[in-house]
Structures are given as C-alpha cells and as structure tokens.
Amino acid sequence: MREKLRKLPYPGLRNIKTAIAATFCVVLYTLIGRPGVALACITVFICMQESVDKALRVSVDRGIGTLLGGAFGLGAAMLLVYDQSLLVLAALIFVGIVLFIFLFALFKMEGTIAIGLATFVIVTIGPEFAEITPLWHAIARVTDTMVGIVVAFLVNALFFRPRPERFRGHTAVNPVFHYERRKSSHYKTVKWDGGYTWEMYIYPEDAIDENLDFDFRAALTMRLTESGVYRKFPGYKRQVMLLDGDLHVTHRDHHDIILGQYEQDVSMGAWDSQYAGKGTELSLLTRDQCAGELKLLHCGDELELDNGQFTSFYSLTDGVKLRFTNQGKVYREELARGDYVIVSWFQNGTEPYTVEIRHREKETTGPVALMISCRYREEGQAPSI
C-alpha cells in the first residue's frame, strides 16, 4: 500500500508557485480595496514558467504586449466615445485584432500577441460599463496586468527556485528529458550595415556578447552585401559553416578559403578577417577553455552522447525527426526548418543517451540537421585550430 501511495502523482513546484502568486494577488487587491484582481490572476497563470530564465523572457514579452495592447485599446475606446453603436464597436474590435496580430507577427514578436490582445479587448469595451474615462480605464487595466507579470516573476525567482537549465554541475538523478525548442522569433536579432545576426544561444545565458563575458555562443548571420569584415572576438575561436550562398573568406596573414554550401572555416576571433560574397552562415564562438563542433547530420544517423557536453540541433529542412532514448525513456520531436532544439541535460547524472535522426521523407539523401556541441576542456588541455 505504501509503495502504491509513493507512486501516486503529486503537485509540481510550478503548480504550487502559480497558486502562491495568484493567492498573493487576491490578498493584495482585497487589502487595498481595488478591483481588477481577476486580470492580475489570469496574467499570473500565463506568465508562470518552469525556470527563472524562461520567466524573465516571458515577462518581458508579456510586458511589451500589455503596454501596446493598452495603447491599441485606448485608441479604440476614445473613438467609441463619439459613437457607441454595436456596428462601430464590432468594426474596431475586428480591425484592431487583425492589425495587432499582423504587426507583431511582422516584427517576430509572437510571444506578446495573446496578452496584448486580451488587454486590447478589455480596455476597448471597458469604458462602456465603467464610470471613468477611457484613459484612466486603460491605465488601470494595464496596471493590473503588469502587477500579475511582476508577481509571477518574483514568485518564480524567490520560491522553490529551480536550477538553471544548464549542463554544467548538474547532479540530479531523475531520468526525465530536459530540452528547449526555439523558433527564430526567440532569437536576439541584431541588424548591422551588412546584414543580420540572430543569436540562437549564449552561455551563460545572462552574458552579453558585446562584453565578451560568455563561454560559447551559437548564431546565424545573413550577409547581404558583396563584401565586408568580420567582427573581432579576441580570446575566442570562430567556427563557421555556410548554409547557403558563396563566400570568399580572407584571414590576413593566415589563410583564405572559398566556402560553398555546408563547408566550414575555422579561425581565431582576433584575426583581421574579410569576406566577399553573400550567404547565410552558422557560427560557433568558443572561449579557450571550451571545445566546440559543428556536425552535419543525415537521415539514419545515430549518435551516443553524454551529459558532459552541451548539445543542440538546428533543423535544415522541414520534417526532421529526432528520437531521444535515455534509461528506457523515449522522446520524439519533429522539427520544421529553422527550429533549434537545445538539450540542456538529461537528469540522470552521467548516463549517456542516444539520438536517432530521421526524416518524413525516408529517401532523402542530403543533410537534414546540424549538431552544435560544446564541452569544457580538461585542465591543461590546449585549444586547437
């Protein structure tokens, strides 16, 4: 009987933290005698995440969506002051939703859409029933939402704080898969004179590439001009794989190389490096104490990996299938082109795990994915190029 009770499921920490945050909102609003607690609680339910890193990203996204949704709603509510007919209300709601979704999808801010639309609709229809001006109603509703965002983040950070989803120093022994799937909308985007750079992953995750305080970083770069220079990263090794286009890369006083699709170049970040041509490349920057690898994967490849390294997979085409196996547990993931899966670790100490690469089209022959891996060197082991 005791064994059966031990196997029963129990509430997880995210469950408990969500309840704590929502209860705090109810108590706070009751004490100050303020309405709007329902909106604050709904925001808590949306923003609570399983890790502090994700909670911060979600909080920023939801905050932006809330402010812009409130601005959209305020504009619509002020128009309703002049004509409160059902036809005008319906037209404003319809046009506002279409425009809001279009603009935020255009600027790759999909994570802000849901909470922004909720704020837009609440602010738009609220003044019809409230004895306050549209401006004060918008301020009140945006404030309620922001309270929920802040409370959710603080509870996530202060109560039962989870270990960061990293691969270094992990000692848990629960055989459950931990991974993160990112789309291009999740990347940090930087526009520069010659094109765009999308930061896919940086470790530590709170590092900033301009400060040169990271251990490794994976990024996509689209070069749109016929020629230019590579940004310098003193103290780092740069590995580059060209995904499309053609580039002639010259490292002054070292070597030059013409890259075609899926060809690689390795250089030091402090070198004076130039390029000629256009194309999209994936780069891995690693500090001296790290060793990294870019490896093309084909349908049918099987890999045995261990928890001593960071591993991630970038999908080169639609229909890529990953099959993870670890201690009898199996997880399957199908990726679209451009999806990026980060395997932080598997919670079982040092036990290796296997990854099988498949594709929806079983007869495909070209590479279907790219594995980006990095591990810390053993003490005294020198970097190579």
Secondary structure, DSSP 8 states (H G I E B T S, - for coil): -HHHHHHS----HHHHHHHHHHHHHHHHHHHHT-S-HHHHHHHHHHH--SSHHHHHHHHHHHHHHHHHHHHHHHHHHHHHTT---HHHHHHHHHHHHHHHHHHHHHTT-GGGHHHHHHHHHHHHHGGGTSSS-HHHHHHHHHHHHHHHHHHHHHHHHHSS----S-STT-------EEEEEE-GGGSEEEEETTEEEEEEEEESTT--GGGT--SEEEEEEEE-SSEEE----TTEEEEEEEEEEEEEEEETTTEEEEE-TT-EEEEETTS-EEEEEEEEEEEEEEETTEEEEEEEEETT-EEEE-TTSEEEEEESSTTEEEEEEETTEEEEEEE-TT-EEEEEEESSTT--EEEEEEESSTT--SEEEEEEEEEE--TT-----
